[in-house]
Amino acid sequence: MADAVLIMQTIGNPDKYSLTSLGEKNADVDEVGNGVTNKNALAIQQYKLGLVDILPVQNR
């Protein structure tokens, strides 16, 4: 869940929080290639809850 929180913090307050280039690549788990968005944080939360079987999310 910390990963999802960091993604949201990075989106909400980019002056204070940031991801490394590897972190951005690893965080891009939904619509891969579209960058890090709140949909990535949601996908991670869904994975942790068992609603998604594998990351990156396939065929949504």
CHARMM internal coordinates of N, CA and C (Angstrom, degrees):
IC EDIT
DIST 1 N 1 CA 1.4451
DIST 1 CA 1 C 1.5270
ANGL 1 N 1 CA 1 C 111.10
DIST 1 C 2 N 1.3063
ANGL 1 CA 1 C 2 N 116.35
DIHE 1 N 1 CA 1 C 2 N -27.37
DIST 2 N 2 CA 1.4629
ANGL 1 C 2 N 2 CA 119.33
DIHE 1 CA 1 C 2 N 2 CA 179.51
DIST 2 CA 2 C 1.5250
ANGL 2 N 2 CA 2 C 111.06
DIHE 1 C 2 N 2 CA 2 C -60.75
DIST 2 C 3 N 1.3384
ANGL 2 CA 2 C 3 N 116.54
DIHE 2 N 2 CA 2 C 3 N -33.71
DIST 3 N 3 CA 1.4632
ANGL 2 C 3 N 3 CA 119.70
DIHE 2 CA 2 C 3 N 3 CA 178.43
DIST 3 CA 3 C 1.5239
ANGL 3 N 3 CA 3 C 110.66
DIHE 2 C 3 N 3 CA 3 C -64.63
DIST 3 C 4 N 1.3206
ANGL 3 CA 3 C 4 N 116.33
DIHE 3 N 3 CA 3 C 4 N -43.10
DIST 4 N 4 CA 1.4656
ANGL 3 C 4 N 4 CA 120.40
DIHE 3 CA 3 C 4 N 4 CA 178.98
DIST 4 CA 4 C 1.5335
ANGL 4 N 4 CA 4 C 110.60
DIHE 3 C 4 N 4 CA 4 C -63.64
DIST 4 C 5 N 1.3135
ANGL 4 CA 4 C 5 N 116.38
DIHE 4 N 4 CA 4 C 5 N -41.08
DIST 5 N 5 CA 1.4651
ANGL 4 C 5 N 5 CA 120.97
DIHE 4 CA 4 C 5 N 5 CA 179.04
DIST 5 CA 5 C 1.5301
ANGL 5 N 5 CA 5 C 110.24
DIHE 4 C 5 N 5 CA 5 C -63.58
DIST 5 C 6 N 1.3248
ANGL 5 CA 5 C 6 N 117.08
DIHE 5 N 5 CA 5 C 6 N -44.08
DIST 6 N 6 CA 1.4633
ANGL 5 C 6 N 6 CA 119.68
DIHE 5 CA 5 C 6 N 6 CA -179.97
DIST 6 CA 6 C 1.5276
ANGL 6 N 6 CA 6 C 111.30
DIHE 5 C 6 N 6 CA 6 C -63.60
DIST 6 C 7 N 1.3278
ANGL 6 CA 6 C 7 N 117.12
DIHE 6 N 6 CA 6 C 7 N -38.72
DIST 7 N 7 CA 1.4646
ANGL 6 C 7 N 7 CA 119.86
DIHE 6 CA 6 C 7 N 7 CA 176.97
DIST 7 CA 7 C 1.5240
ANGL 7 N 7 CA 7 C 109.80
DIHE 6 C 7 N 7 CA 7 C -59.61
DIST 7 C 8 N 1.3233
ANGL 7 CA 7 C 8 N 117.21
DIHE 7 N 7 CA 7 C 8 N -47.30
DIST 8 N 8 CA 1.4648
ANGL 7 C 8 N 8 CA 120.42
DIHE 7 CA 7 C 8 N 8 CA -179.02
DIST 8 CA 8 C 1.5359
ANGL 8 N 8 CA 8 C 111.42
DIHE 7 C 8 N 8 CA 8 C -65.78
DIST 8 C 9 N 1.3391
ANGL 8 CA 8 C 9 N 116.97
DIHE 8 N 8 CA 8 C 9 N -37.34
DIST 9 N 9 CA 1.4622
ANGL 8 C 9 N 9 CA 119.67
DIHE 8 CA 8 C 9 N 9 CA 177.30
DIST 9 CA 9 C 1.5278
ANGL 9 N 9 CA 9 C 110.53
DIHE 8 C 9 N 9 CA 9 C -65.08
DIST 9 C 10 N 1.3151
ANGL 9 CA 9 C 10 N 116.55
DIHE 9 N 9 CA 9 C 10 N -40.59
DIST 10 N 10 CA 1.4619
ANGL 9 C 10 N 10 CA 121.34
DIHE 9 CA 9 C 10 N 10 CA 179.71
DIST 10 CA 10 C 1.5222
ANGL 10 N 10 CA 10 C 111.17
DIHE 9 C 10 N 10 CA 10 C -63.52
DIST 10 C 11 N 1.3327
ANGL 10 CA 10 C 11 N 116.12
DIHE 10 N 10 CA 10 C 11 N -40.93
DIST 11 N 11 CA 1.4618
ANGL 10 C 11 N 11 CA 120.25
DIHE 10 CA 10 C 11 N 11 CA 178.39
DIST 11 CA 11 C 1.5247
ANGL 11 N 11 CA 11 C 110.83
DIHE 10 C 11 N 11 CA 11 C -69.70
DIST 11 C 12 N 1.3344
ANGL 11 CA 11 C 12 N 116.57
DIHE 11 N 11 CA 11 C 12 N -42.68
DIST 12 N 12 CA 1.4573
ANGL 11 C 12 N 12 CA 121.51
DIHE 11 CA 11 C 12 N 12 CA -175.05
DIST 12 CA 12 C 1.5209
ANGL 12 N 12 CA 12 C 114.93
DIHE 11 C 12 N 12 CA 12 C -77.05
DIST 12 C 13 N 1.3272
ANGL 12 CA 12 C 13 N 116.89
DIHE 12 N 12 CA 12 C 13 N -30.19
DIST 13 N 13 CA 1.4549
ANGL 12 C 13 N 13 CA 120.17
DIHE 12 CA 12 C 13 N 13 CA -176.12
DIST 13 CA 13 C 1.5324
ANGL 13 N 13 CA 13 C 110.01
DIHE 12 C 13 N 13 CA 13 C -143.99
DIST 13 C 14 N 1.3252
ANGL 13 CA 13 C 14 N 117.35
DIHE 13 N 13 CA 13 C 14 N 69.52
DIST 14 N 14 CA 1.4688
ANGL 13 C 14 N 14 CA 120.54
DIHE 13 CA 13 C 14 N 14 CA -175.36
DIST 14 CA 14 C 1.5314
ANGL 14 N 14 CA 14 C 114.25
DIHE 13 C 14 N 14 CA 14 C -65.56
DIST 14 C 15 N 1.3287
ANGL 14 CA 14 C 15 N 118.00
DIHE 14 N 14 CA 14 C 15 N -17.68
DIST 15 N 15 CA 1.4625
ANGL 14 C 15 N 15 CA 119.45
DIHE 14 CA 14 C 15 N 15 CA 177.07
DIST 15 CA 15 C 1.5216
ANGL 15 N 15 CA 15 C 111.64
DIHE 14 C 15 N 15 CA 15 C -72.08
DIST 15 C 16 N 1.3255
ANGL 15 CA 15 C 16 N 116.71
DIHE 15 N 15 CA 15 C 16 N -24.51
DIST 16 N 16 CA 1.4648
ANGL 15 C 16 N 16 CA 121.32
DIHE 15 CA 15 C 16 N 16 CA -177.14
DIST 16 CA 16 C 1.5318
ANGL 16 N 16 CA 16 C 112.08
DIHE 15 C 16 N 16 CA 16 C -104.58
DIST 16 C 17 N 1.3310
ANGL 16 CA 16 C 17 N 117.52
DIHE 16 N 16 CA 16 C 17 N -34.46
DIST 17 N 17 CA 1.4593
ANGL 16 C 17 N 17 CA 121.90
DIHE 16 CA 16 C 17 N 17 CA -175.32
DIST 17 CA 17 C 1.5236
ANGL 17 N 17 CA 17 C 110.50
DIHE 16 C 17 N 17 CA 17 C -120.19
DIST 17 C 18 N 1.3210
ANGL 17 CA 17 C 18 N 115.73
DIHE 17 N 17 CA 17 C 18 N 144.18
DIST 18 N 18 CA 1.4586
ANGL 17 C 18 N 18 CA 119.51
DIHE 17 CA 17 C 18 N 18 CA 178.07
DIST 18 CA 18 C 1.5228
ANGL 18 N 18 CA 18 C 109.89
DIHE 17 C 18 N 18 CA 18 C -151.60
DIST 18 C 19 N 1.3142
ANGL 18 CA 18 C 19 N 114.92
DIHE 18 N 18 CA 18 C 19 N 163.23
DIST 19 N 19 CA 1.4524
ANGL 18 C 19 N 19 CA 122.29
DIHE 18 CA 18 C 19 N 19 CA 175.42
DIST 19 CA 19 C 1.5254
ANGL 19 N 19 CA 19 C 108.16
DIHE 18 C 19 N 19 CA 19 C -114.09
DIST 19 C 20 N 1.3139
ANGL 19 CA 19 C 20 N 116.00
DIHE 19 N 19 CA 19 C 20 N 146.41
DIST 20 N 20 CA 1.4616
ANGL 19 C 20 N 20 CA 119.56
DIHE 19 CA 19 C 20 N 20 CA 172.03
DIST 20 CA 20 C 1.5230
ANGL 20 N 20 CA 20 C 107.76
DIHE 19 C 20 N 20 CA 20 C -70.97
DIST 20 C 21 N 1.3097
ANGL 20 CA 20 C 21 N 117.43
DIHE 20 N 20 CA 20 C 21 N 170.43
DIST 21 N 21 CA 1.4652
ANGL 20 C 21 N 21 CA 119.81
DIHE 20 CA 20 C 21 N 21 CA 178.36
DIST 21 CA 21 C 1.5249
ANGL 21 N 21 CA 21 C 110.80
DIHE 20 C 21 N 21 CA 21 C -62.87
DIST 21 C 22 N 1.3294
ANGL 21 CA 21 C 22 N 117.66
DIHE 21 N 21 CA 21 C 22 N -36.60
DIST 22 N 22 CA 1.4624
ANGL 21 C 22 N 22 CA 120.39
DIHE 21 CA 21 C 22 N 22 CA 175.68
DIST 22 CA 22 C 1.5209
ANGL 22 N 22 CA 22 C 110.45
DIHE 21 C 22 N 22 CA 22 C -68.01
DIST 22 C 23 N 1.3277
ANGL 22 CA 22 C 23 N 117.02
DIHE 22 N 22 CA 22 C 23 N -39.21
DIST 23 N 23 CA 1.4607
ANGL 22 C 23 N 23 CA 120.93
DIHE 22 CA 22 C 23 N 23 CA 177.05
DIST 23 CA 23 C 1.5206
ANGL 23 N 23 CA 23 C 111.85
DIHE 22 C 23 N 23 CA 23 C -61.74
DIST 23 C 24 N 1.3283
ANGL 23 CA 23 C 24 N 116.69
DIHE 23 N 23 CA 23 C 24 N -40.52
DIST 24 N 24 CA 1.4696
ANGL 23 C 24 N 24 CA 120.42
DIHE 23 CA 23 C 24 N 24 CA 177.29
DIST 24 CA 24 C 1.5189
ANGL 24 N 24 CA 24 C 110.91
DIHE 23 C 24 N 24 CA 24 C -63.81
DIST 24 C 25 N 1.3238
ANGL 24 CA 24 C 25 N 116.62
DIHE 24 N 24 CA 24 C 25 N -42.19
DIST 25 N 25 CA 1.4665
ANGL 24 C 25 N 25 CA 120.67
DIHE 24 CA 24 C 25 N 25 CA 178.86
DIST 25 CA 25 C 1.5289
ANGL 25 N 25 CA 25 C 110.40
DIHE 24 C 25 N 25 CA 25 C -63.39
DIST 25 C 26 N 1.3267
ANGL 25 CA 25 C 26 N 117.06
DIHE 25 N 25 CA 25 C 26 N -44.16
DIST 26 N 26 CA 1.4588
ANGL 25 C 26 N 26 CA 121.26
DIHE 25 CA 25 C 26 N 26 CA -179.50
DIST 26 CA 26 C 1.5242
ANGL 26 N 26 CA 26 C 112.47
DIHE 25 C 26 N 26 CA 26 C -70.22
DIST 26 C 27 N 1.3211
ANGL 26 CA 26 C 27 N 117.78
DIHE 26 N 26 CA 26 C 27 N -30.12
DIST 27 N 27 CA 1.4674
ANGL 26 C 27 N 27 CA 121.87
DIHE 26 CA 26 C 27 N 27 CA -178.73
DIST 27 CA 27 C 1.5171
ANGL 27 N 27 CA 27 C 112.96
DIHE 26 C 27 N 27 CA 27 C -77.83
DIST 27 C 28 N 1.3099
ANGL 27 CA 27 C 28 N 117.62
DIHE 27 N 27 CA 27 C 28 N -19.53
DIST 28 N 28 CA 1.4698
ANGL 27 C 28 N 28 CA 122.24
DIHE 27 CA 27 C 28 N 28 CA -176.80
DIST 28 CA 28 C 1.5299
ANGL 28 N 28 CA 28 C 109.36
DIHE 27 C 28 N 28 CA 28 C -80.61
DIST 28 C 29 N 1.3351
ANGL 28 CA 28 C 29 N 116.11
DIHE 28 N 28 CA 28 C 29 N 81.17
DIST 29 N 29 CA 1.4696
ANGL 28 C 29 N 29 CA 121.98
DIHE 28 CA 28 C 29 N 29 CA -174.05
DIST 29 CA 29 C 1.5268
ANGL 29 N 29 CA 29 C 113.31
DIHE 28 C 29 N 29 CA 29 C -112.53
DIST 29 C 30 N 1.3204
ANGL 29 CA 29 C 30 N 117.70
DIHE 29 N 29 CA 29 C 30 N 1.98
DIST 30 N 30 CA 1.4624
ANGL 29 C 30 N 30 CA 122.26
DIHE 29 CA 29 C 30 N 30 CA 177.35
DIST 30 CA 30 C 1.5225
ANGL 30 N 30 CA 30 C 107.14
DIHE 29 C 30 N 30 CA 30 C -134.89
DIST 30 C 31 N 1.3298
ANGL 30 CA 30 C 31 N 116.53
DIHE 30 N 30 CA 30 C 31 N 130.53
DIST 31 N 31 CA 1.4670
ANGL 30 C 31 N 31 CA 120.70
DIHE 30 CA 30 C 31 N 31 CA -174.07
DIST 31 CA 31 C 1.5261
ANGL 31 N 31 CA 31 C 109.29
DIHE 30 C 31 N 31 CA 31 C 50.91
DIST 31 C 32 N 1.3176
ANGL 31 CA 31 C 32 N 114.94
DIHE 31 N 31 CA 31 C 32 N 57.29
DIST 32 N 32 CA 1.4636
ANGL 31 C 32 N 32 CA 122.43
DIHE 31 CA 31 C 32 N 32 CA -175.72
DIST 32 CA 32 C 1.5227
ANGL 32 N 32 CA 32 C 110.41
DIHE 31 C 32 N 32 CA 32 C -51.65
DIST 32 C 33 N 1.3173
ANGL 32 CA 32 C 33 N 114.33
DIHE 32 N 32 CA 32 C 33 N 131.94
DIST 33 N 33 CA 1.4561
ANGL 32 C 33 N 33 CA 121.17
DIHE 32 CA 32 C 33 N 33 CA -179.55
DIST 33 CA 33 C 1.5137
ANGL 33 N 33 CA 33 C 113.06
DIHE 32 C 33 N 33 CA 33 C 103.11
DIST 33 C 34 N 1.3367
ANGL 33 CA 33 C 34 N 116.73
DIHE 33 N 33 CA 33 C 34 N -12.76
DIST 34 N 34 CA 1.4686
ANGL 33 C 34 N 34 CA 120.43
DIHE 33 CA 33 C 34 N 34 CA 179.81
DIST 34 CA 34 C 1.5215
ANGL 34 N 34 CA 34 C 112.59
DIHE 33 C 34 N 34 CA 34 C -91.85
DIST 34 C 35 N 1.3152
ANGL 34 CA 34 C 35 N 117.53
DIHE 34 N 34 CA 34 C 35 N 5.30
DIST 35 N 35 CA 1.4475
ANGL 34 C 35 N 35 CA 120.90
DIHE 34 CA 34 C 35 N 35 CA 179.91
DIST 35 CA 35 C 1.5178
ANGL 35 N 35 CA 35 C 111.97
DIHE 34 C 35 N 35 CA 35 C 87.05
DIST 35 C 36 N 1.3161
ANGL 35 CA 35 C 36 N 114.90
DIHE 35 N 35 CA 35 C 36 N -179.30
DIST 36 N 36 CA 1.4662
ANGL 35 C 36 N 36 CA 121.54
DIHE 35 CA 35 C 36 N 36 CA -176.58
DIST 36 CA 36 C 1.5239
ANGL 36 N 36 CA 36 C 109.02
DIHE 35 C 36 N 36 CA 36 C -88.91
DIST 36 C 37 N 1.3225
ANGL 36 CA 36 C 37 N 115.36
DIHE 36 N 36 CA 36 C 37 N 120.17
DIST 37 N 37 CA 1.4635
ANGL 36 C 37 N 37 CA 122.17
DIHE 36 CA 36 C 37 N 37 CA 179.61
DIST 37 CA 37 C 1.5225
ANGL 37 N 37 CA 37 C 109.03
DIHE 36 C 37 N 37 CA 37 C -132.89
DIST 37 C 38 N 1.3265
ANGL 37 CA 37 C 38 N 115.93
DIHE 37 N 37 CA 37 C 38 N 177.55
DIST 38 N 38 CA 1.4546
ANGL 37 C 38 N 38 CA 119.64
DIHE 37 CA 37 C 38 N 38 CA 177.97
DIST 38 CA 38 C 1.5279
ANGL 38 N 38 CA 38 C 111.55
DIHE 37 C 38 N 38 CA 38 C -64.75
DIST 38 C 39 N 1.3341
ANGL 38 CA 38 C 39 N 117.96
DIHE 38 N 38 CA 38 C 39 N -21.84
DIST 39 N 39 CA 1.4605
ANGL 38 C 39 N 39 CA 120.92
DIHE 38 CA 38 C 39 N 39 CA 176.68
DIST 39 CA 39 C 1.5311
ANGL 39 N 39 CA 39 C 111.06
DIHE 38 C 39 N 39 CA 39 C -64.84
DIST 39 C 40 N 1.3115
ANGL 39 CA 39 C 40 N 117.03
DIHE 39 N 39 CA 39 C 40 N -29.64
DIST 40 N 40 CA 1.4596
ANGL 39 C 40 N 40 CA 120.61
DIHE 39 CA 39 C 40 N 40 CA 176.81
DIST 40 CA 40 C 1.5237
ANGL 40 N 40 CA 40 C 110.34
DIHE 39 C 40 N 40 CA 40 C -69.44
DIST 40 C 41 N 1.3221
ANGL 40 CA 40 C 41 N 117.12
DIHE 40 N 40 CA 40 C 41 N -42.14
DIST 41 N 41 CA 1.4685
ANGL 40 C 41 N 41 CA 120.66
DIHE 40 CA 40 C 41 N 41 CA 177.08
DIST 41 CA 41 C 1.5299
ANGL 41 N 41 CA 41 C 110.11
DIHE 40 C 41 N 41 CA 41 C -61.92
DIST 41 C 42 N 1.3333
ANGL 41 CA 41 C 42 N 116.60
DIHE 41 N 41 CA 41 C 42 N -41.51
DIST 42 N 42 CA 1.4576
ANGL 41 C 42 N 42 CA 121.21
DIHE 41 CA 41 C 42 N 42 CA 178.46
DIST 42 CA 42 C 1.5245
ANGL 42 N 42 CA 42 C 110.87
DIHE 41 C 42 N 42 CA 42 C -63.19
DIST 42 C 43 N 1.3249
ANGL 42 CA 42 C 43 N 117.53
DIHE 42 N 42 CA 42 C 43 N -43.39
DIST 43 N 43 CA 1.4636
ANGL 42 C 43 N 43 CA 121.17
DIHE 42 CA 42 C 43 N 43 CA 179.74
DIST 43 CA 43 C 1.5271
ANGL 43 N 43 CA 43 C 111.08
DIHE 42 C 43 N 43 CA 43 C -61.35
DIST 43 C 44 N 1.3221
ANGL 43 CA 43 C 44 N 117.23
DIHE 43 N 43 CA 43 C 44 N -40.37
DIST 44 N 44 CA 1.4683
ANGL 43 C 44 N 44 CA 120.75
DIHE 43 CA 43 C 44 N 44 CA 178.35
DIST 44 CA 44 C 1.5216
ANGL 44 N 44 CA 44 C 110.11
DIHE 43 C 44 N 44 CA 44 C -64.58
DIST 44 C 45 N 1.3243
ANGL 44 CA 44 C 45 N 117.70
DIHE 44 N 44 CA 44 C 45 N -43.50
DIST 45 N 45 CA 1.4628
ANGL 44 C 45 N 45 CA 120.89
DIHE 44 CA 44 C 45 N 45 CA 177.93
DIST 45 CA 45 C 1.5260
ANGL 45 N 45 CA 45 C 110.54
DIHE 44 C 45 N 45 CA 45 C -62.09
DIST 45 C 46 N 1.3211
ANGL 45 CA 45 C 46 N 117.14
DIHE 45 N 45 CA 45 C 46 N -42.41
DIST 46 N 46 CA 1.4647
ANGL 45 C 46 N 46 CA 120.39
DIHE 45 CA 45 C 46 N 46 CA 179.25
DIST 46 CA 46 C 1.5240
ANGL 46 N 46 CA 46 C 110.94
DIHE 45 C 46 N 46 CA 46 C -64.22
DIST 46 C 47 N 1.3057
ANGL 46 CA 46 C 47 N 117.25
DIHE 46 N 46 CA 46 C 47 N -37.67
DIST 47 N 47 CA 1.4657
ANGL 46 C 47 N 47 CA 121.77
DIHE 46 CA 46 C 47 N 47 CA 177.04
DIST 47 CA 47 C 1.5295
ANGL 47 N 47 CA 47 C 110.19
DIHE 46 C 47 N 47 CA 47 C -62.95
DIST 47 C 48 N 1.3209
ANGL 47 CA 47 C 48 N 116.16
DIHE 47 N 47 CA 47 C 48 N -46.60
DIST 48 N 48 CA 1.4726
ANGL 47 C 48 N 48 CA 120.42
DIHE 47 CA 47 C 48 N 48 CA -179.73
DIST 48 CA 48 C 1.5243
ANGL 48 N 48 CA 48 C 111.81
DIHE 47 C 48 N 48 CA 48 C -63.27
DIST 48 C 49 N 1.3222
ANGL 48 CA 48 C 49 N 117.91
DIHE 48 N 48 CA 48 C 49 N -29.84
DIST 49 N 49 CA 1.4650
ANGL 48 C 49 N 49 CA 122.48
DIHE 48 CA 48 C 49 N 49 CA 178.84
DIST 49 CA 49 C 1.5298
ANGL 49 N 49 CA 49 C 112.68
DIHE 48 C 49 N 49 CA 49 C -86.33
DIST 49 C 50 N 1.3325
ANGL 49 CA 49 C 50 N 116.81
DIHE 49 N 49 CA 49 C 50 N -3.28
DIST 50 N 50 CA 1.4527
ANGL 49 C 50 N 50 CA 120.47
DIHE 49 CA 49 C 50 N 50 CA 179.55
DIST 50 CA 50 C 1.5153
ANGL 50 N 50 CA 50 C 114.34
DIHE 49 C 50 N 50 CA 50 C 82.05
DIST 50 C 51 N 1.3247
ANGL 50 CA 50 C 51 N 117.46
DIHE 50 N 50 CA 50 C 51 N 12.39
DIST 51 N 51 CA 1.4561
ANGL 50 C 51 N 51 CA 121.48
DIHE 50 CA 50 C 51 N 51 CA 179.28
DIST 51 CA 51 C 1.5282
ANGL 51 N 51 CA 51 C 112.21
DIHE 50 C 51 N 51 CA 51 C -84.71
DIST 51 C 52 N 1.3189
ANGL 51 CA 51 C 52 N 116.16
DIHE 51 N 51 CA 51 C 52 N -18.88
DIST 52 N 52 CA 1.4587
ANGL 51 C 52 N 52 CA 123.37
DIHE 51 CA 51 C 52 N 52 CA 176.53
DIST 52 CA 52 C 1.5184
ANGL 52 N 52 CA 52 C 106.47
DIHE 51 C 52 N 52 CA 52 C -124.98
DIST 52 C 53 N 1.3321
ANGL 52 CA 52 C 53 N 116.37
DIHE 52 N 52 CA 52 C 53 N 132.90
DIST 53 N 53 CA 1.4612
ANGL 52 C 53 N 53 CA 120.47
DIHE 52 CA 52 C 53 N 53 CA -174.65
DIST 53 CA 53 C 1.5208
ANGL 53 N 53 CA 53 C 114.91
DIHE 52 C 53 N 53 CA 53 C -83.44
DIST 53 C 54 N 1.3317
ANGL 53 CA 53 C 54 N 116.99
DIHE 53 N 53 CA 53 C 54 N -28.98
DIST 54 N 54 CA 1.4662
ANGL 53 C 54 N 54 CA 120.06
DIHE 53 CA 53 C 54 N 54 CA -173.28
DIST 54 CA 54 C 1.5329
ANGL 54 N 54 CA 54 C 109.99
DIHE 53 C 54 N 54 CA 54 C -148.36
DIST 54 C 55 N 1.3070
ANGL 54 CA 54 C 55 N 114.77
DIHE 54 N 54 CA 54 C 55 N 146.37
DIST 55 N 55 CA 1.4635
ANGL 54 C 55 N 55 CA 121.39
DIHE 54 CA 54 C 55 N 55 CA 173.08
DIST 55 CA 55 C 1.5192
ANGL 55 N 55 CA 55 C 107.88
DIHE 54 C 55 N 55 CA 55 C -116.26
DIST 55 C 56 N 1.3101
ANGL 55 CA 55 C 56 N 119.82
DIHE 55 N 55 CA 55 C 56 N 141.83
DIST 56 N 56 CA 1.4421
ANGL 55 C 56 N 56 CA 126.95
DIHE 55 CA 55 C 56 N 56 CA -1.53
DIST 56 CA 56 C 1.5324
ANGL 56 N 56 CA 56 C 111.69
DIHE 55 C 56 N 56 CA 56 C -67.02
DIST 56 C 57 N 1.3263
ANGL 56 CA 56 C 57 N 114.80
DIHE 56 N 56 CA 56 C 57 N 154.12
DIST 57 N 57 CA 1.4575
ANGL 56 C 57 N 57 CA 122.45
DIHE 56 CA 56 C 57 N 57 CA -179.88
DIST 57 CA 57 C 1.5291
ANGL 57 N 57 CA 57 C 108.48
DIHE 56 C 57 N 57 CA 57 C -64.85
DIST 57 C 58 N 1.3102
ANGL 57 CA 57 C 58 N 116.11
DIHE 57 N 57 CA 57 C 58 N 133.91
DIST 58 N 58 CA 1.4617
ANGL 57 C 58 N 58 CA 121.49
DIHE 57 CA 57 C 58 N 58 CA -178.78
DIST 58 CA 58 C 1.5303
ANGL 58 N 58 CA 58 C 109.81
DIHE 57 C 58 N 58 CA 58 C -109.06
DIST 58 C 59 N 1.3088
ANGL 58 CA 58 C 59 N 116.44
DIHE 58 N 58 CA 58 C 59 N 139.60
DIST 59 N 59 CA 1.4774
ANGL 58 C 59 N 59 CA 122.86
DIHE 58 CA 58 C 59 N 59 CA 169.34
DIST 59 CA 59 C 1.5149
ANGL 59 N 59 CA 59 C 114.77
DIHE 58 C 59 N 59 CA 59 C 52.09
DIST 59 C 60 N 1.3114
ANGL 59 CA 59 C 60 N 116.67
DIHE 59 N 59 CA 59 C 60 N 61.31
DIST 60 N 60 CA 1.4708
ANGL 59 C 60 N 60 CA 119.56
DIHE 59 CA 59 C 60 N 60 CA 174.80
DIST 60 CA 60 C 1.4741
ANGL 60 N 60 CA 60 C 109.48
DIHE 59 C 60 N 60 CA 60 C -96.91
END
COOR INIT
IC SEED 1 N 1 CA 1 C
IC BUILD
